[in-house]
Amino acid sequence: MTKIVMRQMVLEDIEQVILTENASFAVPWKEEVFEKEITENPYAIYFVIEHDNRIFGYCGLWIVIDEAQITNIAISPQFRGKGFGQMLFQYVLNQAIALGAARLSLEVRVSNIVAQRVYRKFGLVPGGIRKSYYTDNQEDALVMWVKL
């Protein structure tokens, strides 16, 4: 297998990122949302993971002062269960630390036990519930956070 590369997302990546987005979420973001995040949001940094120039995952990060927030993370279905999500998450955590973040938080569906298990491996702990957070089915979100 050739090398796995993780790097900052650029506009030219959005077309490939959308494939992962659409395969991963019931209410996927549109290309324009990623475009605005990259070009207009001064707090946002997005990262991709790729193999042979094919992007198969991404993660969004907002950093405001010393608080980091994961906006979204996804791995294409055919690449799941192979540790790539954990590789990408570790990379993004390291980037957050390098950029001066002292804490990191995220929201995860209360039903997504697999993701919660992964986040716990990185030291994230439950911090609260956001009621009816997800618009597709009004599912609650578990807020998880960690001191970096």
PyMOL commands that set and color helices and strands:
alter all, ss='L'
color gray80, all
select helices_A, chain A and resi 11-24+31-40+77-79+84-98+113-121
alter helices_A, ss='H'
color red, helices_A
select strands_A, chain A and resi 4-8+44-51+54-64+67-75+103-109+125-130+141-147
alter strands_A, ss='S'
color yellow, strands_A
deselect
rebuild
show_as cartoon
